[in-house]
């Protein structure tokens, strides 16, 4: 077994059970991509077993902090079984859910979503790439699903020196799927959609918008970065008068239209804008438009902490514009899915956007990723999705 020796003092984060070892922390030792290594402190004490990744800044990702643990097929089967059992225990009322959420489930780099009896997996790090076959077999075995589609086309693969791979890894079948979320029907395609086909992490936030719409009776709703319109369906099904969906992806907007029809929602209550959100918000401000509720769910603007400053300006800009479009009593649902922007920083950005817009707002609630995208105290990066519900004061 190969081993990695850390530089003096660099054992602290592993001792706190944070699973990442950065390249700068390694004093000596190397291994093949994904190979299991023993990680020792500078003094030679065992810290963890991990997967080595020669191309990545995150040089080693820990599998286990127990010296007696063997990293073998049984380890993966057991860890997967526990992650999947946790979701069963959560009793999520949807036929689409996340079964494995990477580091937060003890499997760094692995994402597995289940859509009906089809699994979709993303192997985002050298370690899980090396154990791909074992993981795929175990997943089919544990879930009883006959097929698994690989969506290893996320940009993180390049950081790990891995090529993009997509296609059926086990079995095959249709890639189109009809998700049933909160009783709404939402079409998606696991091969063509973003991520594994859908943003399952926003399930609870869509329900929150739905409930607010029912209670407050929003007339005009603006859904920015709508993708396939999960929030648009939620608002219309809650009785919103009219929903404007903006996205820069034509196919995503086409799917919004399909999803409205699937739910028996009248297209006359909808506007679809294939446009840039920032430019559209500016135009609406110039035109003096107002919206009773606005959803701002931008893509990941700061994938890592290094991008945080520039991203902070971009977040502030769209939030400032959105505040200007809210009448008194109007409600803003604003999100950030950037791992590089923490909860506190996000709150500061939104607060200063409000100040710049000259709008005083009350926080009605906080939102986060759905429970099948768990967070753990040892891995704060897992809390990537955060949101605020704000009401413009009267
Ligand atoms: N709210 C969605 C998920 C949003 S993902 C849901 O609940 O499913 C972010 C979306 O922003 C993507 O669909 C992407 O196409 C779109 N997008 C990215 N940059 C954009 C821009 N500058 N203007 C408009 N849309 C953009």
Boltz pocket constraint, residues with backbone or C-beta under 6 A from the ligand:
constraints:
  - pocket:
      binder: B
      contacts: [[A, 198], [A, 199], [A, 202], [A, 224], [A, 225], [A, 226], [A, 227], [A, 228], [A, 229], [A, 230], [A, 231], [A, 246], [A, 247], [A, 248], [A, 249], [A, 252], [A, 275], [A, 276], [A, 277], [A, 278], [A, 297], [A, 298], [A, 299]]
      max_distance: 6.0
